[in-house]
Every structure is written in structure tokens, then in C-alpha cells.
Amino acid sequence: MTAALSCENLVKRYGDKTVVDHVGFRIDPGEAYGLLGPNGAGKTTTISMIVGLLRPDAGSVRVNGIDVAEDPVAAKRLVGYVPQEIALYPELSARENLRYFGRLYGIPRRRLTERIEEVLEAVGLTERGDDKVQTYSGGMKRRTNIGVALLHEPKLLILDEPTVGVDPQSRAAILDNVEQLVGDGMSLLYTSHYMEEVERVCTRVGIIDKGRVVADGTKRELVSELGGTDTVELVLDGDVEAAAEKLRVVEGVTEAVVTGQSSVRLLAVGGRHLLPGLLAAVSGVAQVTAVEVIEPDLEAAFLHLTGSTLRD
């Protein structure tokens, strides 16, 4: 199967500094792939090389089998790119912006008229299509930007931080649009500072840190890097120190720390399954009054792999 996007050993240097260091990943047709990394990790530089805005110092990019360096025009025809910054003419309406960019794409006039209406409906802006973009909310501008990227019916959609600076309602609308596009078979490369967006939209994730892809896989595969260890928070009524001593010897518990006058934090493999044993272990010295089991998630995996949170 020919990949919708294949990046191999991409390198970009500025002087003595290597900002992208042999980055490689692939996106299959119809797959939604999230590229996550802290600020300065190399995400936007990587995307700039993928869409042909920057020439890599080494490595290759192929879109649907077409090498971007060898045939950039053919490769770019297959890509819809939505940058972080709004790329629209504010004094024009959404419909006028779409018509302008459609002509740049070389879409035939009759097909362009049809396509504009299809795109406005897809991004939920049919009723506001004749209003000037400068009157739009941040979310509506973002949705119009996505519409421009969809006009020429690309095989691959690239969204770089598509919900930055938008209100919660507009953010939800954008995510609904993206989910619909992926559901209809669009291949997607998605970057975001919001972990929950990537978890919602993407089936596979690459984590990039200091210019390198340090992990690549499904959410389940990345979380398994943590070894399946859960955090169990217990609130106790009784002798907390004695309870912690008893909890430390329960099979599956790797750590038990007293965190307050009435609380203990455990690290345990399969925390939910251990609950009956934990309750039995403290019987006689304390009574458990509250329990919270915190299972590993993508945020925890990201922190484990990069040493920072996504918004750092």
C-alpha cells in the first residue's frame, strides 16, 4: 500500500544547530496521525519541509508516492495545508476567498462554483459565506482556512495547531469537522498543544523531542511504555503510617507513600484489580473512605518520554 505521506530521515540544520534530526514516519491512506512535541521540538520545521516551504538538508518526503523534491507541483496538488496563522483576506467574504484560492489552484470555473458550496457546507459556514472574514470569530476564520485547504480535494490534510486562539464552542465545531473528514477517508497530519484533541482525532501518534521522533504508535502502544503502572490514591481513617507499611507488601504494589494526614499514594500494576487486596491489607489498622485509580494516559506517556508537558 502506497503511504499517503512518507518521511524518511529528514534533517534540517541552521548553522551548527540541528533542529530536525533524522525524523521519519508514515501515514497510511485514511489514517489520522498526530505529531506531538514541546515548543521548539521541530514540529513546524518538519511540516514546512513536508509541504515544500523548506528544503531538507537530508532525507526525503513522499506524498502518495511522489517525491516532493523531484516533483513539487504534483506533490503539492495532493496536500491541503492549514498553517498556524490565519491565511485569508479579511476584507473579502469566505465565498470570495474560496473563489480566489480556487482560481490559484486552477480549478475549472463550473467545478469551482460547485466546490465552494460543498466546502462551505462541510465547514458549517453556508449561512455566513457572503460575510466579510473580518467580521468572523477566530473559530470561523479557522474553519474558513480549513475550507481553503479542502477546495482542491487533497489526499492529505495537514493541520498545524488548528484550534489555537478559538473559543470552546468553535473548537468543538472544528474537531467535529475534522472527525467527519477523517471518517470520510481523508488522511490527516495533526499537531496540537491539546492532548485531548489528539486523543480524540488521531489513531496513531508520533512524539518528537529535540528534533527526533522518540516514539511512534497507537495510544495503547505509547501508554504501554509506562509498564501499565497505575496511581492509586487512598483516603484513610486510622493509622496511616501502619496502613502504608501493610500496603507496601501487597503483591503488585511498587511504591506506597504517605502524602497527608489521611492519604496514601500507591504505584501499582493493575490498580483496579488490586482494590480488594488493598482494602483487606489495611483492615484492622485503618478504614478506606475514598479511592481514586489514575490509569496511565497519553499525557503521562508524553511526560515520561520527553520530561516535559505538552504545553511547556
N, C-alpha and C positions, 0 to 999 in steps of 0.2 A: 504494500500500500504506500503510495506517494504521500509524504507528510505535507500538511498544509503549510507548515513552517519548520525548517530545519536549520539550526545554528550550530556550527562546528568550530570550536577553538577560537572564538572571537577575542581579539586583543586590541586594545586602544591605549596608547601612551601619549602623555603630554610631557615632553622633556624626559626627565628621569622618573616620572611618576606613572605607574601603570594603573589605570582606573578600571579597565576591564581586562581580566587575566584568564584567557583560555576558557571563556564561557561557552557552554554548549547545552542545548536542549531541543526537543522537538514537540510539535503539536500535531496530532492526527486530525484528519477531517472530522468536523463536528465536535471537536473537543474544546473545552474551556480550560485554559491554563492560566494560573495566577503566578505572577512574578513578584515576590515579596523581598524587601530588604530595608534596612535602616537608611536614613538620609545619607547620601554620599556613597552608597554601596555600589553604584554603577548601573542602576535600573534604566534611567533615562538615556544614558550614553549607549547602552545596549540597544534600546528601542531606536535611537537615532541611527544606529548602524543598520538595523533591520529594515527601516523604511528608506534608507539611502541618503539620509541627511549628512551622515558622517561616513567616511571611508575607513574601514578597519585596517589596522596595521598588519594584521594576520587573521586567518580564518575565513570562513565563508558563510553566506546566508542564502538559503534557497526557499522560494515561495512556490509551493505546488510544483517543485522540481526545477524551477527556473532560477538560475544563479543571478542574484541582484547585481553583482559586479559586471557580469558578462552581458546581461540584457536588462538594464534597469527599468526601461519603459514598460516592457512586458511584465516584469515582476510587480511594478507599482500599480499596474492596472488591476491586479488581484488583491490589493490591500486597501482597506479603509482605515485611516489613521485619525484618531481624536487626541490632540495634544492636551497638555495640562492647561494651557492658556486658551481662552476663547478666540477662535479664528473666524470671525464673522464681520460683516459690515453693519455697524449698528444703525445707520440711517436707512438701511433697506429693510423690507419685511422679510420674514422667514421664506416666503414663497419666492421673493426676488433674489435672496441669497442662494437658494437652491437652484434657481434658473441660471444664475451667473456661474456657479461652480459646475453645474451640469454641462454648460457650454464649454468650459475649460476641459472637462472630461471627454468632450467630443460626442456626447450622447445625441442621437438624431432628434430633431425638434419634436416630432409627434411622440416618440417614446419618452422624451424628457417630460413633456406635459403629463403623461400618464404616471411617470415615475415620481414626480413631485407630489402628486396626490397620494400615492401609495406610501411615500416616506412620511409625509405629514400625518397620515393616519397611524403609521407604525409608531411614531414618537408622541402621539397624542396631542398634536397641535393643529389639527384641521380647522378648528374654530378660530384660532388666533393667527392663522397663516398669513393674513394680509396686514397684520400689525407690525410696526417697526420693531426691530430687535432691541433697540434701546429702551423700549417700554417693558421688556420682559424681565422676569425674575431671573436670578442666577441659574436656577434649575431649568427653566425654559430655554435659556441660552445654551446650556449644556445639551439638552435634548435636540435643539436645532443643529448643534455641532455634530452630534451623532448622526442626525439625518443627512447632513452633507457627506459624511463618510460612507453612508449606505447607498447614496444615489446611483453609483455605477455598478451596483450589485457585486461587491467584492467577495472573494472566497475566504478572506481572513480579515477580522476586525481587531484593531489594536486600540485599547482604551487606556490612556495614561492618567491615572487619578481622576476618573470622570465625575466624582461627587464632591470634589474639593470646593468649599465655599457655598454649598447649597443647603437649603433648609430641609428638615427631616421629611416633609411631605414630598418635596421634589426628589430627594434622594431615593425614597421608596419607589417613585414613578420611574426613575432611571433604572433602578435594579429590576423592576418589573419588565421594562423594555428589553433589557439585556437578557434576562432569563427567557423571554419569548424568542429572541433572535437565536439563542443557543438551542432552544427547543426545536426551532425550525431548521437546524442543521448548520448554523454559522460556526466557523472556527474562531476562537477568541483568545487573545492575549490581553490579560487584565492586570494592571498594577493598582494598588490602593494602600492607603495608610489605615484602612479599617479592616481588621482581620475578619470581622463577621461578614463583610461583603464578599471576601474571597471564599470563605467557607460556604456561603450561600450560592455563589455563582459558579465556582470552579470545581472541576472534578479532579484536577491534578495541580500541584503547586511546586514551584522551584523557589528555593530560598537563596538569595545572593547576598554575600557579605564580603566587604573589602575587595570587590571586583571578581569574586569567584562564586560559582554555584556550589554551595556546601551541602545541599540536599535537594532531592527531586523525587516526588512520589505522590501518592494519594494522601489524604488527610490521615487515614488509618496507618499508612506506612510511616509517615513522619512522626506521628504520635508514638509509634512503637519504638522509636529511638530512645524514648524515656524509660523503656523497660516495663511499661504497664504499672508503674507505681502511682498509687492514689494518695491524696492527702485526706486524712480523716480528722475532723475537728470534733472533740468531745467536750461537753459541759457537764461537770460532775458536782454532786453534793456529797461531801465526805472528805476523806483523807486523800488529797490529790497526789501527793508525793508517793504514797504507798500504792495508789492505783497505777501511777506511771511505771513503777517498778514491775508490777504484775503484767502490765501491757507489753513491756519490752520483751518478755519471754514468750509471747504468743507467736506461734508459727506464722510467718508471712509479714510480721511487723519488723521493719528495718530500723525504725527510729521512733522514740516517744519522748517528747519534750513538754515540760510544764510551761505553759505560755501565760498563765494568770492564776489568780487565787482559786479559780474553779474551772480551769480549762487545760486541756492537754491536746497537743497536735501530734498525730501519728503519720508516718510514711509507711504504707503497706501495699503489698501486691494483692490486687483483687479486693479492695477495701469493702465493697458492698457484701461480698460473700463471707467476710470475716466478722461481720457485725454480731452474730450470735455468740461467737467465741470471745469477742471483746467484752460484751455485756457479762458473760459468765466469769471472765477473768477478774473483773473488779468487784464482783459480788462479795459482800462481807466487809469491804473497806470503803466503798463509795457506790452511789447510785447515779447512773447516766440519766441526765434530764434533757439533753439535746444532742443531736448528731448531725453532722454535715459531711458528706463524702464528696470530695472535689476530684473528679477524674481528669487525667491529662487532656489538654486540648491543643489546638494548633498554636495558640499564643504561647503556651508552655513549651512546646517543641521549638518555636522560633527563639524564645529566650535561651533555651538550652543550647541551640546551635550557634547563635550569634553573640550571646552575652548581653543583649540589649532588647528593649521592647521595640515594636514596630514604629512607634511614634518618636523614638529618641532621635 
